């Protein structure tokens, strides 16, 4: 296997991820770094977020911001003034690309028209709504506080306020058939504008569902054959609607992809601020470091107040870690895959040596990987078992 020798084109910019860790309640399926607190000192949190931004500007002053993403938690619970201050500070600290995308995640229960207008004026130009289901019984099972009607009202408000929006749905729920899911997806498409995120329910450790499913046997999920049918029908239905999959769980019309999330999957640099945020930062000497901040909101806030940042771990990534991460993330991109031009010269050499044992050729002969002189791509049948394909490719 010979990897293309074309020199890598440097990324046009770096993404910024801002983590707001607070929610009104913890959903039973959620394993994100989210916490319920009786009260939040918004002024203190605003000051800390701005201070951690300044810490990173001092370390990597030459970035060009390509996107900002407010995730959580429930970022729509932030005071709009905090969102506005973070956007303004980030723009003051670094130049921004002309088409910078600024996304904020919101729950239908925390959406207010006045807040949306202020957020739009502050620079948010895309929202991602956690709808999760258009069926009230499913919403109750998922521990959501909104109804399907409230969710669609929030979608309509997003459509009236922002130039771009998306919403999430979870499928492969207990008792869900292909016909039921197809009907729900048809309804969702009548409210969508170019982008949907569609996730199969997975049972993660350290969630309420993990104990209920594995110990309490409180519910069962569709078996593997039904789950495969659900995934396949989802892809077919979305493609027919003009919104094909561009990533395993994300579907978009041309030009409507989440630019921020593409930064992750393409292996671009990104900064992470706020409790439990991850980052991939390219330092001035060319070293890429993986960063993670303290997960506890209280510990993070204390650390930033004391020392200017909440970074708990910072690890220089060697060539193997960099190359394998780009393959692992990039193969999630359904059509794009991993162009070899995204790999540094040492990453290309590492992979060429790794695959000299024939594993890449074997996967290609099995139809699990498409390999050309330009890059790698996982065909649709391989996307169903992508974790196993990647394990064999990199193991």
N, C-alpha and C positions, 0 to 999 in steps of 0.2 A: 504494500500500500504506500503510495506516495501522495503526500498532502501538497496541495497547490502552494507554490512559492510566492504568490502574489502578496505584496506587503499589505499589512493591515491598515485600513483607513481609521484614523483616530475617531472616537465618538464625538459627536457634535456638542454634547453637553453632559451634565450629570443631573440626576434626579434627586429631589429632596423629599424624604418621608418624615411626616410629623405624627407622632403617636399620642392620641388622647386616650388615657386608660380607663375612663369612667363610663359606666352604664347605669341605667335605672335598675336593671336586674340582669342576672347571669342566665343566658339561654342554656338549656341542658345539653346541646350539641357543641357548644363553643369551647375551643381550647386556646383562644387568643388571650393575650395579656389584658384582661378586662376585670374591673373591680367595681363593686358597689360601695359608695361612701355616702354618709348622711349629709355631708356638706363639703364644698370645695371652695378654697380661697382662690378665686379666679385671678385676682391681682397678683398673687404670689406665683401662680402657675404661668401667667402671661410673662412676668419678669424672668422666670427661669427658662422658658422656651426661648426667649430672645437672647438670654445670656449664653445658652448652649449653641445657638446659631453663631454668635460672635466667636466662640471658642473654635468652631470649625473654620470660620473665615480666616482666622489667624494661621491655621495650619494648612489650609488649601485655598489660597486667595485667588487662584487663576481659573476657577471653574466658570463654566457658562451653564446656567440653570436651564434645563429643558422642560422640567415639570415639577410641580409640588403636589403631594398627595396627603391629605389629612385622613388618617385611618384610626382604628380603635379596636375596642371601645366604641363609643358613640360620639364622633366629633361634632355632630349637630347639637350636642349639649354644651359645646363651648360657647362662651359669650361671643357674639359676632365681632366685638371690638378686639378680642384676642386673635381671631382668625385674620382680621384686617391688619393687626399689628405685625403678625408673623409674615404675612405676604409682603407688606411694605418693607420690613427689615431685610428679608431675603433679597428683595430686589435692590435694596440699597447696598447690600454687602457684595453681591455678585451681579454681573450682567446676565440678562435673560435672553433666551432665543426669542425670535420674533413671534413664534407661534406657541409660546409657553402654555402648557395645559395645567390648570389648577383644579384638582378634584377634591371634593369633600364627601365622605360617606355620611349618610343620614338614615335614621329610622323613621318610618311613617308617623310614629307616636311623638317624635320630637321636631316635627316640621311645622313651622309657622310662616305664613306669607310674609310678614314683616321681616323676619329673620332672613328668609331667602332673598328678599330684595336688598337687604344690607350686605349679605354675603356676595351677591352679584356685583354690587357697587364696589366691594372691597377687592375684587379680582378673581373670585371663584367663577370659573366658566364651565364647570362640569360637575354634576353630582351623581353619586352612586347610591341608590336606595335599597335598603335591606327588606324587600317585600317578602321574599322567601316562599310564599304560596298565595294562590288566589282562592284557596278553599279554607273556610273557617275552621273546620274540624282539624285540618292539617296544621293550621296556625296554632291552634290550642295545643296539639301534640308537641309542636316545636317550641312551645313556651313563649310565643310572641304575644305582645300586648295589643296589637292592632287587629282590626278586622280586614277582610278583603276589600270592603268598600272604602275604609280609611286608607288602605294602601293605594288604591287607584286614584283617590283624591290627591294623595301626595305626588303620585306620578304626574297627574294633570297639572299640579302646581309647579313641579319641576319643568315640565314642558313649556309652561307659560313664562318661566323666569330665566332659564338657562339655555344657551345655544346647543349644549350637548348634555345628555343624561343617559344613565343606564340603570337597570335594576336587576337584582339577584332573585333566582328561584332555586329551591332545593327539590330534587325528585328522587325516585327510588325509595319512597316512603312505605311504611307498612301498609299492605293491601293495595298499593297503587299498581294498576295495570297499564299496559301500553295505551289502551284506548282512553283511559282517564287522563293520563299525562298528555296525550296528543291534544285532547280537548282543552286542557288548561293552557297548553303552549299556544294553541290557536288564539285563545283569548288574550294571552300576554302579548302576542305579536300585534294585536290591534292597538295596543297602548305604547309600543316600543318605538324608538326613533334611532335606529341604527346600531344598537348594542344591547346584548343581554348576556349575563353571566349565569350559567346553568350548572349546578353542582349536584352530583349524586351524594346522598347522605352517607357519611362515613362515621364510624364510631371511634372517637379519639379517646386516648387515655386521659385521666384527670378531668373527665366531664361527668355530669349526672347521668347521661345516656350510657356511658361505659358500664357503670354499676348496674343500671336498670336492665341493660341488654345482656351482659355476661353473667351477672349474679342473680338478679331478680327475675330474669326471663320475662320481662314485662311486655315485650313486643318482639316480633320477628320482622326481618327485612326480606324483600324479594330475593329469590335465589339467583345464582350467578347467571343462569341463562336468561332470566327475565331482565336482570340488570344490563346484560349485553344488548338485549333487544331495546331497552329504554334508551341506552346511549346511541345505538345505531339509528333509531327512529328520530331521536333529537337532532342528530347531524343532518339527516335527510330533510326533515321538516324545516330546519333553519336555512339550509342551502336553498331549498325551494322558495323561501321567503326573501332571498337575496342577502342573507346574513350568514355566510358559511363560517365554520369554525376557523379561527386563526390561532387558537390555543386550545388545549384539551377541554377546558370548561368555559371558554369565552367565544362569543359569536358576534360578528360585526359586518355591517355593510362596508364597502370599500371606503377607506379614509376615516372610518369611525372607530378604529381600534383604540384601546387605552394606551396612549403614548407612554404614560408612566410605567405601566406594567410591562410594556415591551422593553423598557430599559432593563428590567430585571432579567427577562428571558433572553435578551441579546447579550448579556454580560457587560453592560455599561456600568460606570461608576454611579454610586448613589450614597447620599448621606442619610443617616437616621438619627432623629432627635426625639426625646421623650422617653418614658419608661419602657424598657424591653425592646427598643428599636434596634434593628440591625442595619449595618452599612457595609459597603464595599468602596473603599476610598483609595484613590491613586495618589500617593505622596509625591513630592517634588523630585525625589530620587528615582522614581519609577516603580517603587514597591507598592503592590496592592495589599491593603490590610483589611481584614474582616473585623468589624466592630460590633459590640453589643452593649447597650446601656443596662443599668440596674433595672430589674423588673418591678420591684416594689415601688409604688408611687411615692411613698413617704421617704424611702431611702434615696430615690432619684432626686427628689426635690431638695433634700438636705445636702446631697453631694453637690448639686449645681450651685446652691446657695453658698456653699463653703469653698468650692474650688473651680467653679465655672463650667463644669460638665459632669455628666452622669455615666461616663464610659466605664464599664466594669471589665470588659475583655477587649483586647486589641491584639490580633494575631497576623503576622506577616504570612501571606500565602505563597507557598513555594510553587514551582512550575506545575507539579502534579495536581495540587489543589486547584490552581487557576484553570488548567486545561479541563480537568474532569468536571468542574462546576459549569463551565461553558457548554460542555456536551450535555450534562444532566438537565440544565435549564433550557438550552436551545432546542433540544429534541421535542420539547413540549409544543413548539410552534408548528402547527399542523402542515402548513404549506412551505413556510420559510426554512424551517430546520436550522442547521448550523453551517452557514457559509464559511469556508476556510479563511476568507479574508478577515474574519473576526478574531482569528487566533494570532497571538504573537509568534515570532519565529521559534522561541524556545518551547512554546506550547505545541506547535506543529511538530517539532522534532520529538518531543516526549510522546505524543500520540502515535507518531509513525513507529517508534520503537515498541510501544505497548501493543500495537496491532500487528506486529511482524509475525506473531504466532498464528495468524490466520483467523482470529476470532471475527474480525470485521468481514472478511470474505465469506466466512461460514454464515453469519447473520444475513449477509446480502443474498447468498444462494438460497436461504430459507424464506426470502421475501420479508424479512423483519427490518431491514435497513436498505435504503436506497443510497448508493454511494456513487458520486460522480467526481470529476476533477474539480468541481466547484464546491462540493460540500456533502453533508449528510442530511438525510430526511427520513423520518419514520412514517411509513405509509399507514393508512387508516386501520388496517388489521393489527399493526404493531402498537398503535396507540391504546388499544384495549389492554395490552399487557406491557406497557412501556416500562414499568419498574423492573420487570424481569429482563427486558431487552437491555436496559441500561446496566443492570447488574452484570450481565454477561459481557457487555461491551467494555466495562471499566473494572470488573472484578479481578 
